[in-house]
Amino acid sequence: MPVFSPAPSLRSGAAALRTLAGGLLLGFGFVSAMDAAPTAEGAAWVLPVVSTGADAPRAGIPGAPASALAPADDAAATPGAAADPGIRFARWPHVSHGRLVFAYHGDLWIGNADGSELRRLTSHVGTDQRPRFSPDGTLVAFTSNRAGTNHVWVVPVEGGDPRQLTFHPAGDNVQYWTP
């Protein structure tokens, strides 16, 4: 069943949502303000700032040590490559099935939920963002502009060639998988 926000149109300042077959919730328009309600097995985490003193701000993933937030100005950088180990400027992190997936410098990275054993999941000149694990943990859905407009793609958690799921001219953004 399609899911829509309370707003009747995009002009009202809220996002309209719809569900693809298979339970992947998509957003149109102003989707950045929309967050999925966390569930026990598929929580969407926001990295909370845990220190704002004279030192660099620090953020932590629940259950993992806090990491300094470093400027994302080195496109060749690898998460955790600096002296202070940890994930640096991970965007749109999602934890499920003991794994973590996030966007970093336009690509998706995946590893253990504690941030260990990170590896690049996608590598493309376009921007991959908003990753979400499938309910069974075998796929990652994400938004990418690799075909020009933002569309929804999926890739197996083991890696491989991403597969495009949406094709209309307006574009789509991943929100979360529905049960």
ZANU-297446 format. One line per 8 residues: number of its first residue (from 1); for each residue x, y, z of C-alpha. Coordinates in Angstrom, 3 decimals. Last residue first. Layout:
BEGIN
NUM> X/Y/Z ~ ...
***
This chain:
BEGIN
179> 7.780/-4.585/6.768 ~ 8.683/-1.263/5.132 ~ 12.198/-0.514/3.918 ~ 13.489/2.995/4.552 ~ 13.662/6.493/3.045 ~ 15.346/6.011/-0.331 ~ 15.215/9.020/-2.669 ~ 13.462/9.190/-6.035
171> 13.839/11.017/-9.350 ~ 11.445/13.192/-11.360 ~ 12.262/11.578/-14.736 ~ 11.006/8.040/-13.916 ~ 13.452/5.120/-13.706 ~ 13.371/3.417/-10.307 ~ 14.982/0.098/-9.288 ~ 18.567/0.400/-10.613
163> 20.810/-2.604/-9.897 ~ 24.245/-2.184/-8.288 ~ 26.997/-4.477/-9.598 ~ 28.727/-6.492/-6.924 ~ 29.297/-6.209/-3.200 ~ 28.814/-8.750/-0.380 ~ 25.972/-6.610/0.993 ~ 24.187/-7.065/-2.358
155> 23.493/-3.769/-4.165 ~ 20.208/-1.925/-4.619 ~ 19.427/1.281/-6.525 ~ 16.892/4.068/-6.099 ~ 17.091/7.098/-8.367 ~ 18.504/10.605/-8.156 ~ 18.809/12.037/-11.666 ~ 21.824/11.604/-13.968
147> 22.209/7.799/-14.039 ~ 24.875/7.820/-11.277 ~ 22.646/10.145/-9.224 ~ 22.341/7.576/-6.464 ~ 19.909/6.783/-3.658 ~ 20.495/3.574/-1.742 ~ 19.092/0.122/-1.055 ~ 21.475/-2.310/0.643
139> 20.754/-5.986/0.186 ~ 21.125/-9.231/2.161 ~ 20.123/-7.950/5.618 ~ 16.723/-9.706/5.689 ~ 14.870/-6.423/6.291 ~ 16.867/-4.714/3.514 ~ 19.666/-2.467/4.751 ~ 19.334/1.256/4.089
131> 21.795/3.571/2.345 ~ 20.929/7.288/2.000 ~ 23.742/8.231/-0.428 ~ 25.660/7.325/-3.598 ~ 27.014/10.305/-5.533 ~ 28.144/9.738/-9.108 ~ 31.750/8.998/-10.114 ~ 31.302/5.413/-8.916
123> 32.665/3.052/-6.290 ~ 30.217/1.086/-4.173 ~ 30.656/-1.218/-1.148 ~ 33.974/0.182/0.106 ~ 35.287/-1.799/3.047 ~ 35.231/-1.357/6.810 ~ 36.408/-4.228/9.010 ~ 35.594/-2.438/12.284
115> 32.976/0.285/12.781 ~ 31.289/-1.342/15.797 ~ 28.349/-2.396/13.593 ~ 30.732/-4.392/11.393 ~ 31.528/-3.005/7.996 ~ 30.062/-1.325/4.928 ~ 31.028/1.744/2.923 ~ 28.934/3.505/0.281
107> 30.442/6.051/-2.107 ~ 30.007/9.810/-2.505 ~ 32.785/10.886/-0.137 ~ 31.445/8.645/2.639 ~ 27.964/7.148/2.723 ~ 27.111/4.657/5.462 ~ 26.552/0.955/6.149 ~ 26.941/-0.710/9.547
99> 26.480/-4.399/10.246 ~ 25.297/-6.479/13.200 ~ 22.021/-7.346/11.455 ~ 21.188/-3.636/11.135 ~ 22.936/-0.280/11.519 ~ 22.369/2.638/9.126 ~ 24.637/5.651/8.751 ~ 23.375/8.527/6.548
91> 26.699/10.334/6.341 ~ 29.970/9.165/7.865 ~ 32.044/12.243/8.503 ~ 34.984/10.340/9.925 ~ 34.555/6.765/11.127 ~ 37.083/5.736/13.705 ~ 40.756/5.750/14.534 ~ 42.385/8.999/15.727
83> 45.672/9.131/13.794 ~ 43.856/9.561/10.472 ~ 42.805/6.711/8.168 ~ 39.527/6.044/9.990 ~ 37.377/6.321/6.896 ~ 39.632/6.437/3.830 ~ 40.668/9.705/2.273 ~ 40.985/10.180/-1.486
75> 38.394/12.965/-1.548 ~ 40.284/14.888/1.134 ~ 38.116/17.782/2.335 ~ 35.681/15.972/4.642 ~ 36.734/17.926/7.733 ~ 37.296/15.657/10.738 ~ 34.694/14.650/13.315 ~ 36.573/12.953/16.134
67> 35.399/9.455/17.000 ~ 33.411/8.220/20.003 ~ 33.901/4.550/20.888 ~ 31.223/2.115/19.705 ~ 28.040/0.793/21.354 ~ 25.834/3.555/19.986 ~ 27.695/5.302/17.168 ~ 29.652/8.237/18.470
59> 30.489/11.763/17.504 ~ 33.312/14.070/18.506 ~ 33.747/17.800/17.990 ~ 37.405/18.753/17.672 ~ 39.093/19.891/20.870 ~ 38.310/23.240/22.462 ~ 35.081/21.740/23.804 ~ 32.182/20.305/21.774
51> 32.087/16.680/22.880 ~ 29.391/14.011/22.407 ~ 27.922/15.087/19.074 ~ 25.256/12.514/18.248 ~ 25.704/10.354/15.127 ~ 22.165/9.702/13.974 ~ 21.240/6.050/13.813 ~ 18.533/4.405/11.724
43> 17.601/1.176/13.463 ~ 16.802/-1.975/11.563 ~ 16.568/-4.859/14.037 ~ 14.921/-3.213/17.058 ~ 13.140/-0.605/14.959 ~ 13.956/3.043/14.481 ~ 11.264/5.365/13.121 ~ 12.446/6.423/9.699
35> 13.522/10.017/9.310 ~ 12.057/12.774/7.130 ~ 13.744/16.186/7.074 ~ 15.976/15.232/4.151 ~ 12.975/14.178/2.076 ~ 11.976/17.566/0.717 ~ 11.001/16.433/-2.763 ~ 10.012/12.843/-3.334
27> 10.538/9.987/-0.916 ~ 10.718/6.250/-1.351 ~ 9.757/3.435/1.010 ~ 11.066/0.015/-0.014 ~ 8.475/-2.679/0.790 ~ 9.036/-5.296/-1.880 ~ 6.867/-3.490/-4.399 ~ 7.723/0.165/-4.080
19> 6.237/2.361/-1.347 ~ 5.410/6.036/-1.767 ~ 6.227/9.225/0.103 ~ 5.316/12.880/-0.333 ~ 7.559/15.297/1.498 ~ 6.429/18.408/3.302 ~ 6.627/22.072/2.315 ~ 3.076/22.514/1.020
11> 4.367/22.738/-2.538 ~ 5.185/19.031/-2.540 ~ 1.490/18.232/-2.286 ~ -1.227/16.900/0.046 ~ 0.931/17.011/3.186 ~ 0.134/14.286/5.717 ~ 2.960/12.153/4.294 ~ 2.107/9.390/1.884
3> 2.428/5.609/2.025 ~ 1.450/3.428/-0.899 ~ 0.000/0.000/0.000
***
